[in-house]
């Protein structure tokens, strides 16, 4: 009897706790974000990230969103694991049973591989699908140690986001990149290591590529998209710089570029228009995304925003599958739940068949047969200046709205933030821009005292090179 109840519970399409968490998220959204394409509160609660778990990095970036004390904090495995445990527990309690979460701080591969693997295990134990955030200057031996424990393979799947751009200094082999194209061999090398993990150990992976954008490299975005589309990355994320973090590393006027300019460069690289309203993640002033796939040398959206029939498919997805928990659900169990829902709503079959027929017509049967379909999404994250976030957040804490249009817009964006970070010490969640723009400076000063770097006698390396 108990086994039967367990089976019935497992096949239940909608987890009430997950549905309740999404309902709370939708209720918290400002009216400006309650659009037909909004995913928050309709198919998830948003992404999450760690903070204060390993602030130090061994590359130098201009700009850097970390405060000036971050690199004076020692990487400490027990501290990392304790903080990840506490932060994930709060996220699980407040935001429900499932979400995507980033293991982020400074450079994740400065962690001992065993501590890194344990942190990922903690995140999964709290229902989070983790992604490790790295600068990509890592050796294959580290990845082997990460996925292989004393008793053999301990990780069947890993997700990494690698940050490559010409504004980063100290990378081995190319300490000061002259342009974005010069980094392409390093981008390819990073992706190739995960293909090797798949061949040698059957470890699956998902790779994202991150790139900071300033006036200095704006015009090179299209080249990165074109040159790297087939390297193995499933997502390309471009992040226009903002005045946040270590002010000593602010070298340009970041307000000289707009989100529209960045998105136009991405479109130029892809070779087609990218409709970021089909699916929205929070406020489109902060996040834009286009989901689709490459078939040969052409990219196609999964859903065409100019086709009413495709938008009807999107609306049906939210209606029937929105509250279904996809993240972290075993493929067989997810297929069973989809089958249960489809049996109850046969209209789904007609909609799916129509979508498939339209997609084949758009791409062409010959192209689909000749080329492997490679899903790749394109994303832009537009951060906000700390000078705007500080007063906006203070007013929000007091329940007040600003009369200043710029600060009021910042408040709207913070209320719709897709990316949350947890503070177990007071039981609160904050948007990532608040963490980096308001809270990080004090937090890293305190961590510098708690986890000081070892005192090393001797002369500093000549020429300002980054020590590894």
TIGU-524171 format. One line per field, with one value per residue (C-alpha): residue in three letters; chain; x, y, z. Coordinates in steps of 0.25 Angstrom, whole numbers, always signed. Each point is the difference from the previous one (the first is absolute). Example, Ala and Ser with C-alpha at 12.3 -4.5 7.8 and 13.67 -1.06 7.14 Angstrom:
2
type: (Ala, Ser);
mol: (A, A);
px: (+49, +6);
py: (-18, +14);
pz: (+31, -2);
This chain:
468
type: (Unk, Unk, Unk, Unk, Unk, Unk, Unk, Unk, Unk, Unk, Unk, Unk, Unk, Unk, Unk, Unk, Unk, Unk, Unk, Unk, Unk, Unk, Unk, Unk, Unk, Unk, Unk, Unk, Unk, Unk, Unk, Unk, Unk, Unk, Unk, Unk, Unk, Unk, Unk, Unk, Unk, Unk, Unk, Unk, Unk, Unk, Unk, Unk, Unk, Unk, Unk, Unk, Unk, Unk, Unk, Unk, Unk, Unk, Unk, Unk, Unk, Unk, Unk, Unk, Unk, Unk, Unk, Unk, Unk, Unk, Unk, Unk, Unk, Unk, Unk, Unk, Unk, Unk, Unk, Unk, Unk, Unk, Unk, Unk, Unk, Unk, Unk, Unk, Unk, Unk, Unk, Unk, Unk, Unk, Unk, Unk, Unk, Unk, Unk, Unk, Unk, Unk, Unk, Unk, Unk, Unk, Unk, Unk, Unk, Unk, Unk, Unk, Unk, Unk, Unk, Unk, Unk, Unk, Unk, Unk, Unk, Unk, Unk, Unk, Unk, Unk, Unk, Unk, Unk, Unk, Unk, Unk, Unk, Unk, Unk, Unk, Unk, Unk, Unk, Unk, Unk, Unk, Unk, Unk, Unk, Unk, Unk, Unk, Unk, Unk, Unk, Unk, Unk, Unk, Unk, Unk, Unk, Unk, Unk, Unk, Unk, Unk, Unk, Unk, Unk, Unk, Unk, Unk, Unk, Unk, Unk, Unk, Unk, Unk, Unk, Unk, Unk, Unk, Unk, Unk, Unk, Unk, Unk, Unk, Unk, Unk, Unk, Unk, Unk, Unk, Unk, Unk, Unk, Unk, Unk, Unk, Unk, Unk, Unk, Unk, Unk, Unk, Unk, Unk, Unk, Unk, Unk, Unk, Unk, Unk, Unk, Unk, Unk, Unk, Unk, Unk, Unk, Unk, Unk, Unk, Unk, Unk, Unk, Unk, Unk, Unk, Unk, Unk, Unk, Unk, Unk, Unk, Unk, Unk, Unk, Unk, Unk, Unk, Unk, Unk, Unk, Unk, Unk, Unk, Unk, Unk, Unk, Unk, Unk, Unk, Unk, Unk, Unk, Unk, Unk, Unk, Unk, Unk, Unk, Unk, Unk, Unk, Unk, Unk, Unk, Unk, Unk, Unk, Unk, Unk, Unk, Unk, Unk, Unk, Unk, Unk, Unk, Unk, Unk, Unk, Unk, Unk, Unk, Unk, Unk, Unk, Unk, Unk, Unk, Unk, Unk, Unk, Unk, Unk, Unk, Unk, Unk, Unk, Unk, Unk, Unk, Unk, Unk, Unk, Unk, Unk, Unk, Unk, Unk, Unk, Unk, Unk, Unk, Unk, Unk, Unk, Unk, Unk, Unk, Unk, Unk, Unk, Unk, Unk, Unk, Unk, Unk, Unk, Unk, Unk, Unk, Unk, Unk, Unk, Unk, Unk, Unk, Unk, Unk, Unk, Unk, Unk, Unk, Unk, Unk, Unk, Unk, Unk, Unk, Unk, Unk, Unk, Unk, Unk, Unk, Unk, Unk, Unk, Unk, Unk, Unk, Unk, Unk, Unk, Unk, Unk, Unk, Unk, Unk, Unk, Unk, Unk, Unk, Unk, Unk, Unk, Unk, Unk, Unk, Unk, Unk, Unk, Unk, Unk, Unk, Unk, Unk, Unk, Unk, Unk, Unk, Unk, Unk, Unk, Unk, Unk, Unk, Unk, Unk, Unk, Unk, Unk, Unk, Unk, Unk, Unk, Unk, Unk, Unk, Unk, Unk, Unk, Unk, Unk, Unk, Unk, Unk, Unk, Unk, Unk, Unk, Unk, Unk, Unk, Unk, Unk, Unk, Unk, Unk, Unk, Unk, Unk, Unk, Unk, Unk, Unk, Unk, Unk, Unk, Unk, Unk, Unk, Unk, Unk, Unk, Unk, Unk, Unk, Unk, Unk, Unk, Unk, Unk, Unk, Unk, Unk, Unk, Unk, Unk, Unk, Unk, Unk, Unk, Unk, Unk, Unk, Unk, Unk);
mol: (A, A, A, A, A, A, A, A, A, A, A, A, A, A, A, A, A, A, A, A, A, A, A, A, A, A, A, A, A, A, A, A, A, A, A, A, A, A, A, A, A, A, A, A, A, A, A, A, A, A, A, A, A, A, A, A, A, A, A, A, A, A, A, A, A, A, A, A, A, A, A, A, A, A, A, A, A, A, A, A, A, A, A, A, A, A, A, A, A, A, A, A, A, A, A, A, A, A, A, A, A, A, A, A, A, A, A, A, A, A, A, A, A, A, A, A, A, A, A, A, A, A, A, A, A, A, A, A, A, A, A, A, A, A, A, A, A, A, A, A, A, A, A, A, A, A, A, A, A, A, A, A, A, A, A, A, A, A, A, A, A, A, A, A, A, A, A, A, A, A, A, A, A, A, A, A, A, A, A, A, A, A, A, A, A, A, A, A, A, A, A, A, A, A, A, A, A, A, A, A, A, A, A, A, A, A, A, A, A, A, A, A, A, A, A, A, A, A, A, A, A, A, A, A, A, A, A, A, A, A, A, A, A, A, A, A, A, A, A, A, A, A, A, A, A, A, A, A, A, A, A, A, A, A, A, A, A, A, A, A, A, A, A, A, A, A, A, A, A, A, A, A, A, A, A, A, A, A, A, A, A, A, A, A, A, A, A, A, A, A, A, A, A, A, A, A, A, A, A, A, A, A, A, A, A, A, A, A, A, A, A, A, A, A, A, A, A, A, A, A, A, A, A, A, A, A, A, A, A, A, A, A, A, A, A, A, A, A, A, A, A, A, A, A, A, A, A, A, A, A, A, A, A, A, A, A, A, A, A, A, A, A, A, A, A, A, A, A, A, A, A, A, A, A, A, A, A, A, A, A, A, A, A, A, A, A, A, A, A, A, A, A, A, A, A, A, A, A, A, A, A, A, A, A, A, A, A, A, A, A, A, A, A, A, A, A, A, A, A, A, A, A, A, A, A, A, A, A, A, A, A, A, A, A, A, A, A, A, A, A, A, A, A, A, A, A, A, A, A, A, A, A, A, A, A, A, A, A, A, A, A, A, A, A, A, A, A, A);
px: (+0, +11, +7, -13, -1, +14, -2, -13, +8, +11, -9, -8, +3, +0, +8, -9, +12, +6, -13, -2, +14, -3, -13, +8, +10, -11, -7, +13, +3, -3, -11, +11, +5, -13, +1, -6, +15, +4, +6, +1, -11, -5, +11, +10, +4, +13, +15, +8, +14, +10, +8, +11, +4, +14, +1, +14, +4, +14, -3, -2, -12, -3, -11, -2, -13, +7, +4, +14, +2, -4, +14, +5, -9, +5, -7, -4, -7, -8, -4, -5, -8, -6, -5, -5, -8, -6, -3, -7, -8, -6, -2, -7, -9, -4, +0, -5, +6, +6, +9, +12, +12, +14, +12, +6, +10, +14, +6, -7, +12, +8, -8, +6, -7, -6, -6, -5, -7, -5, -6, -7, -6, -5, -7, -6, -5, -8, -7, +10, +6, +14, +8, +15, +5, +14, +10, +3, +15, +0, +7, -7, +7, -9, -12, +3, +2, -13, -8, +7, +0, +8, -10, -2, -9, -7, -6, -9, -2, +6, -3, +10, -1, +14, +3, +9, +2, +12, -3, +6, +15, +9, -5, +11, +6, -7, +2, -6, -9, +1, -14, -11, +4, +13, -8, -7, +11, -2, -15, +1, +10, -10, -12, +9, +4, -15, -1, +11, -6, -12, +8, +9, -10, -14, -1, -11, +2, -7, +9, -3, +9, +0, +6, +0, -2, +5, +2, +14, -6, -14, +3, +6, -12, -5, +14, -1, -14, +4, +14, -5, -14, +4, +11, -10, -6, -15, -1, +7, -3, +5, +0, +2, +9, -6, +7, +0, +11, +14, +0, +15, -3, -10, +8, -11, -14, -9, -12, +5, -7, -14, -7, -6, +14, +5, -12, +2, +14, -4, -11, +11, +8, -11, -5, -15, -9, -1, -14, +2, -14, -4, +5, +4, +8, -4, +2, +5, +8, +8, -1, -2, +0, -3, -1, +2, +10, +10, -2, +12, +4, -14, -6, -15, -9, -8, -12, -2, -5, -6, -9, -13, +0, +14, -5, -12, +10, +7, -13, -4, +14, -2, -14, +2, +15, +3, -1, +7, +14, +10, +13, +6, -11, +5, -3, -9, -8, -2, -4, -11, -5, -1, -7, -10, -3, -1, -10, -9, +2, +0, +1, +14, +3, -7, +9, +13, -3, -3, +13, +8, -6, +3, +14, +3, -5, +8, +13, -2, +0, +13, +7, -5, +5, +13, +4, +0, -9, +8, -9, +7, -6, +4, -1, +3, +1, +0, +5, -3, +9, +3, -4, -14, -2, +4, -11, -10, +2, +0, -14, -5, +4, -8, -12, +1, +0, +10, -5, +13, -3, +14, -1, -15, +5, +11, -11, -8, +11, +5, -15, +1, +14, +2, +12, +0, +10, -3, +4, -2, +5, -13, -9, -1, +3, +5, +2, +14, +1, -2, +10, +11, -3, -4, +3, +13, +10, -4, -1, +14, +6, -5, +5, +14, +1, -7, +9, +12, +10, +13, +11, +11, +14, +8, -1, -13, +1, +6, -9, -13, -2, -11, +5, -6);
py: (+0, +10, -4, +3, +14, +3, -3, +8, +12, -1, +0, +12, +10, +12, +1, +9, +6, +4, +6, +8, +5, +5, +6, +8, +5, +4, +8, +7, +5, +14, +2, +4, -14, -8, -2, -12, -5, +2, -13, +4, -5, -8, -10, +2, +10, +5, -3, +0, +2, -1, +12, +1, -14, +2, +14, -1, -1, -1, +8, +15, +6, +14, +2, -10, -1, -4, +10, +3, -9, -13, -4, +1, -11, -14, -11, -10, -13, -1, +14, -2, -13, +6, +13, -8, -9, +12, +8, -12, -4, +14, +0, -13, +5, +13, -3, -14, -14, +2, +11, +3, +5, +5, -4, +14, +9, +2, -11, -14, -8, +6, -9, -14, -10, -8, +13, +4, -13, +0, +14, -5, -12, +10, +8, -12, -5, +13, -2, +9, -2, +5, +8, +3, +13, +1, +9, -13, +0, -14, -13, -13, -7, +9, -4, -15, +2, +7, -11, -12, -3, -11, -10, +4, +10, +8, +10, -4, +14, +13, +14, +11, +15, +5, +14, +5, +14, +9, +8, -11, +0, -11, -12, -10, +1, +13, +9, +13, -4, +10, -3, -10, -9, -3, -7, -10, -11, +1, +0, -13, -6, +1, -6, -11, -5, -3, -7, -9, -2, -5, -10, -5, +0, +2, +13, +9, +15, +13, +12, +14, +11, +14, +13, +14, +11, +14, +10, -6, -14, +3, -1, -13, -8, -4, -7, -7, -5, -5, -6, -7, -5, -15, -1, -7, +11, -1, +15, +13, +11, +14, +10, +15, +6, +9, +8, -10, -7, +4, +15, -1, -9, +10, +4, +4, +7, -12, +9, +2, -13, -5, -13, +2, +2, -13, -8, +5, -5, -14, +0, +4, -12, -10, +6, +2, +8, -5, +2, +1, +2, -15, -4, +10, -1, +11, +14, +1, +12, -10, -13, -3, -15, -7, -15, -8, -9, +0, -9, +1, +15, +5, +3, -2, +4, -12, +10, +11, +12, +5, -12, -1, -15, -1, +10, -9, -11, +9, +3, -14, -4, +9, -4, -15, -2, +13, -6, -13, -1, -2, +3, -12, -9, -14, -1, -12, +6, +13, -7, -8, +13, +6, -12, +1, +15, -3, -11, +10, +11, -6, +14, -1, -10, +9, +12, -8, -6, +13, +6, -11, +1, +15, -2, -10, +10, +11, -7, -9, -16, -1, +10, -8, -13, +5, +7, -3, +9, +8, +7, +14, +11, +15, +8, +14, +4, +15, +4, +13, +10, -1, +15, -3, -13, +5, +11, -9, -11, +8, +6, -14, -5, +12, -4, +13, +4, +10, +13, +0, -7, -7, -5, -4, -8, -7, -4, -6, -8, -5, -4, -9, -5, -14, -3, -1, -2, -5, +6, -11, +10, +8, -9, +9, -1, +11, +3, -2, +14, +4, -11, +5, +15, +2, -12, -6, +11, -2, -15, -1, +9, -9, -13, +7, -1, -13, -7, +8, -4, -6, +10, -3, +7, +4, +9, +1, -6, +11, +6, -1, -15, -7, -11, -14);
pz: (+0, +4, -14, -7, +7, -3, -15, -1, +7, -10, -12, +5, -11, +9, +14, +8, +7, -13, -5, +13, -1, -14, +4, +10, -10, -10, +11, +3, -14, -4, -10, -11, +1, -1, -15, -8, -2, +15, +5, +15, +7, -11, -3, +11, +11, -6, +1, +13, +4, +11, +6, +10, -2, -7, -5, -4, -15, -7, -12, -1, -7, -5, +5, +12, +7, +13, +10, +3, +12, -7, -4, +14, +5, +1, -7, +11, -3, +13, +0, -14, +3, +13, -8, -12, +10, +7, -12, -8, +12, +1, -15, +1, +11, -7, -15, +0, -4, -13, -7, -8, +9, -3, +8, -1, +7, -5, -8, +3, -4, +12, +8, +3, -10, +12, +6, -13, -2, +14, -3, -12, +8, +10, -10, -6, +13, +2, -14, -7, -14, +2, -10, +3, -4, -5, -8, -8, +3, +5, -3, -4, +12, +9, -7, +2, +15, +0, -6, +5, +15, +7, -4, -15, -7, +10, -9, -12, -5, +2, -5, -1, -5, -5, -1, -11, -5, -4, +13, +9, +3, +5, -8, -3, -14, -3, +12, -7, -12, -11, -5, +2, -12, +6, +12, -10, +2, +15, -1, -9, +9, +12, -7, -6, +15, +2, -13, +5, +14, -8, -8, +11, +12, -6, +8, -7, +1, -3, -4, +0, -5, +7, -5, +6, -10, +0, -11, -2, -5, -4, -15, +2, +5, -13, -3, +13, -3, -14, +3, +13, -4, -2, +11, +9, +8, +2, +5, -3, +10, -2, +12, -3, +11, +11, +11, +11, +7, +1, -4, -3, -12, -7, -12, -10, +0, +0, -2, -14, -5, +1, +1, -14, -5, +6, -5, -14, +0, +5, -11, -10, +4, +0, -14, +4, +9, +14, +7, +15, +3, -3, +13, +11, +12, +10, -6, -14, +4, +7, -7, -15, -5, -13, -1, -12, -8, -11, -12, -8, -2, +4, +13, +3, +12, +6, +0, -10, +7, -13, -2, +8, +0, +7, +10, +3, +2, +10, +8, +0, +6, +11, +2, +0, +4, +7, +14, -4, +6, -11, +7, +6, -3, -6, -15, +2, +11, -8, -12, +8, +6, -14, -5, +12, -3, -15, +2, +8, -10, -14, -6, +3, -11, -11, +5, +0, -13, -6, +6, -6, -14, +0, +5, -11, -10, +5, +1, -12, +0, -7, +9, +12, -6, -4, +13, +15, +8, +11, +10, +3, +8, +0, +12, +5, +15, +2, +14, +7, +6, +15, +1, -4, +7, +14, +1, -7, +9, +13, -5, -3, +14, +6, -9, -8, -15, -5, -7, -9, -13, +0, +14, -2, -13, +9, +10, -11, -5, +14, +3, -13, +2, -5, +9, +15, +11, +14, +13, +11, +11, -1, -9, -12, -15, -8, -15, -6, -3, +15, +4, -9, +1, +14, +9, -6, +5, +15, -2, -6, +10, +11, -7, -2, +15, +2, -11, -2, -11, +6, +1, -10, +2, -13, -12, -8, -14, -10, -11, +8, -5, +6, +9, -1);
